[in-house]
Amino acid sequence: MMSKKEKIYHFSMAILAVISIILVILDYVSVINLTNGIWMWIDDSILLIFAIDYFYRLYRADNRGSFVKHNIFDLLSIIPVNGLFAFFRIARIGRVARITRLLRVLRLVGLTGRLRKILYTNGLVYLLYTSLSLLIIGAITYSITEHVSLAQAFWWAIATATTVGYGDISPHTFVGKIVALVLMLVGIGVIGTLTSSITTYFIREDSKNADKKDDQLEKIIQKLNDIEKQNQELKTEIQELKQKADEK
């Protein structure tokens, strides 16, 4: 079974991946800006944690080539999007914006890959795809009916779906209120399913570890039985040799 520290580690990595995915998406649709301010510090801190985690596991791996091959998503998730071009001072190149956007998409793929085991538990991945579609449709509908910018609409949709509801933006039309109700129900369903999936994931991991330990125990018992059998054979041979020596 996984130790308490291992469970906390895996759960923490999953939560950080979810937060980072949300930040990248919000930056991609221009709701927030990850190139400066507190959002940059939060994103860079998560990136640093992922980088330390990746290179530590790479250092501890027995076969580093195999580790890199089987953890490509983890590698993609630590692409340093914000400071990469500033470091090389090529921000004046016209294609940098498109390259940066591509890197963010790659990083998003990497972050999503980190969560693939949890997401496919209990069909959560399908629920998330559906919820994301409803979130986008809801934000666009809210923007049209309430006559607000798309950025404000996405902010409102995310705040409503996560049941935060700051109250800085609220619907006034009938359609807007219906959209808000749907997003609230979707948010509650996603949070409940996510909690269930994370719990099921750790239970399955514990079961796998228990099965591995059972297999190892069976192998040890089999080896002990073989040793005991060999000892009996040696004992018989010694007795036979002793009898032959006495007869002479």
C-alpha positions in Angstrom: 0.0 0.0 0.0 1.1 3.6 -0.6 2.4 5.4 2.4 0.7 8.6 3.7 3.5 10.7 2.3 3.1 9.1 -1.2 -0.6 9.8 -1.2 -0.1 13.4 -0.2 2.6 13.7 -2.9 0.4 12.4 -5.7 -2.7 14.3 -4.6 -0.6 17.6 -4.4 0.8 17.1 -7.9 -2.7 16.5 -9.2 -4.1 19.6 -7.6 -1.1 21.7 -8.9 -1.6 20.3 -12.4 -5.3 21.3 -12.3 -4.5 24.8 -11.1 -1.8 25.2 -13.8 -4.2 24.0 -16.5 -6.8 26.5 -15.4 -4.2 29.3 -15.5 -2.9 28.4 -18.9 -6.5 28.3 -20.3 -7.4 31.6 -18.8 -4.2 33.1 -20.2 -4.9 31.6 -23.6 -8.3 33.3 -23.8 -6.8 36.5 -22.4 -8.8 36.5 -19.2 -5.5 36.8 -17.2 -1.9 37.6 -18.1 0.8 35.1 -17.1 3.6 37.4 -18.2 3.5 39.7 -15.2 1.9 40.2 -11.8 0.8 37.7 -9.2 -0.4 35.2 -11.9 3.1 35.0 -13.3 4.5 34.3 -9.8 1.9 31.5 -9.1 2.5 29.9 -12.5 6.3 30.1 -12.2 6.1 28.6 -8.7 4.1 25.6 -9.9 6.4 25.3 -12.9 9.4 25.2 -10.5 7.8 22.5 -8.4 7.1 20.4 -11.4 10.7 20.9 -12.7 12.2 19.9 -9.4 9.9 16.8 -9.2 10.8 15.8 -12.8 14.5 16.1 -12.5 14.6 14.5 -9.1 12.8 11.4 -10.4 15.0 11.4 -13.5 18.1 11.4 -11.2 16.7 8.5 -9.2 15.6 6.5 -12.2 17.5 3.3 -13.0 17.0 3.7 -16.7 16.9 7.4 -17.5 16.3 6.9 -21.2 13.2 4.8 -20.4 12.1 7.4 -17.8 12.2 10.2 -20.4 10.3 8.1 -22.9 7.5 7.2 -20.5 7.3 10.6 -18.9 7.1 12.8 -22.0 3.9 14.6 -20.7 5.8 15.5 -17.5 8.6 17.0 -19.6 6.1 19.0 -21.7 4.4 20.3 -18.6 7.6 22.1 -17.5 8.1 24.2 -20.7 9.1 27.7 -19.4 6.8 29.7 -21.6 7.0 33.1 -20.0 10.7 33.7 -19.4 12.1 31.6 -22.3 12.1 34.4 -24.9 12.9 37.2 -22.5 16.0 35.2 -21.5 17.3 35.1 -25.1 16.0 38.7 -25.7 14.3 37.9 -29.0 10.9 39.4 -28.0 11.0 41.7 -31.1 10.7 38.9 -33.5 7.2 38.9 -35.0 6.7 35.2 -34.9 7.4 34.9 -31.1 3.8 35.4 -30.1 2.7 32.5 -32.3 5.6 30.3 -31.0 4.7 31.2 -27.4 1.1 30.3 -28.0 2.2 27.0 -29.5 4.4 26.3 -26.4 1.5 27.0 -24.2 -0.6 24.5 -26.1 2.2 21.9 -25.7 2.5 22.7 -22.0 -1.3 22.3 -21.7 -1.0 18.9 -23.4 1.7 18.0 -20.9 -0.3 19.1 -17.9 -3.3 17.2 -19.2 -1.1 14.1 -19.6 -0.1 14.2 -16.0 -3.7 13.8 -15.0 -4.6 11.1 -17.6 -4.8 8.3 -15.0 -7.1 10.3 -12.7 -9.2 11.7 -15.6 -10.0 8.3 -17.1 -11.2 7.0 -13.7 -15.0 6.9 -13.4 -15.3 8.5 -16.8 -14.3 11.9 -15.5 -12.6 12.8 -18.8 -15.9 12.7 -20.6 -17.6 14.8 -17.9 -14.8 17.3 -18.2 -15.0 17.5 -21.9 -18.8 18.1 -21.7 -18.4 20.6 -18.9 -15.8 22.5 -20.8 -18.1 22.7 -23.8 -20.9 23.9 -21.7 -18.6 26.5 -20.1 -17.6 27.9 -23.5 -21.2 27.9 -24.8 -22.4 29.5 -21.5 -19.8 32.2 -21.6 -20.6 33.1 -25.3 -24.3 33.1 -24.6 -23.8 35.2 -21.5 -21.7 37.7 -23.5 -24.4 38.1 -26.1 -27.4 38.3 -23.8 -25.8 40.4 -21.1 -23.8 42.6 -23.5 -20.5 42.2 -21.7 -17.0 41.4 -23.2 -16.1 37.8 -23.8 -13.3 38.0 -21.2 -15.8 39.1 -18.5 -18.2 36.4 -19.6 -15.5 33.7 -19.3 -14.6 35.1 -15.8 -18.2 35.0 -14.8 -18.7 31.5 -16.2 -15.7 30.0 -14.4 -16.6 31.8 -11.1 -20.1 30.4 -11.4 -19.2 26.9 -12.3 -16.7 26.6 -9.5 -19.5 27.8 -7.1 -17.4 30.8 -6.0 -19.7 33.5 -7.3 -17.9 36.7 -6.4 -21.0 38.8 -7.3 -19.0 41.4 -9.3 -20.9 40.2 -12.4 -24.4 38.8 -12.3 -27.0 37.9 -14.9 -30.1 40.2 -15.4 -31.8 38.5 -18.3 -33.9 35.3 -18.1 -31.5 33.4 -20.5 -28.5 34.6 -18.4 -30.0 33.2 -15.2 -30.8 29.8 -16.9 -27.1 29.7 -18.1 -26.0 30.4 -14.5 -28.2 27.6 -13.1 -26.8 25.1 -15.6 -23.2 26.1 -14.9 -23.8 25.8 -11.1 -25.1 22.3 -11.5 -22.2 21.4 -13.8 -19.7 22.7 -11.3 -21.2 20.8 -8.5 -21.2 17.6 -10.6 -17.6 18.0 -11.7 -16.3 18.7 -8.1 -18.2 15.6 -6.8 -16.9 13.4 -9.6 -13.4 14.7 -9.3 -13.4 13.9 -5.6 -14.7 10.4 -6.2 -12.2 9.8 -9.0 -9.2 10.9 -6.9 -10.3 8.6 -4.1 -10.9 5.7 -6.5 -7.5 6.3 -8.1 -5.6 6.0 -4.8 -7.7 2.9 -3.8 -6.7 1.2 -7.1 -3.1 2.2 -6.6 -3.1 0.7 -3.1 -4.7 -2.5 -4.6 -2.0 -2.7 -7.3 0.8 -2.3 -4.7 -0.9 -4.9 -2.4 -1.0 -7.3 -5.4 2.7 -6.7 -6.2 3.6 -7.4 -2.5 1.5 -10.6 -2.5 3.4 -11.7 -5.7 6.7 -10.9 -4.1 5.7 -12.8 -0.9 4.7 -15.9 -3.0 8.1 -15.8 -4.7 9.9 -15.6 -1.4 7.8 -18.5 0.0 8.6 -20.5 -3.2 12.3 -19.9 -2.8 12.2 -20.9 0.8 10.4 -24.1 -0.1 13.1 -24.8 -2.8 15.8 -24.2 -0.2 14.1 -26.5 2.3 13.8 -29.2 -0.4 17.5 -28.9 -1.3 18.4 -29.2 2.4 16.4 -32.4 2.6 18.2 -33.8 -0.4 21.6 -32.9 1.0 20.6 -34.4 4.4 19.6 -37.7 2.6 22.8 -37.8 0.6 24.9 -37.2 3.8 23.1 -40.0 5.6 23.7 -42.4 2.7 27.4 -41.4 2.6 27.6 -42.0 6.4 26.0 -45.5 6.0 28.5 -46.4 3.3 31.3 -45.3 5.5 30.1 -47.3 8.5 29.7 -50.5 6.3 33.4 -50.2 5.2 
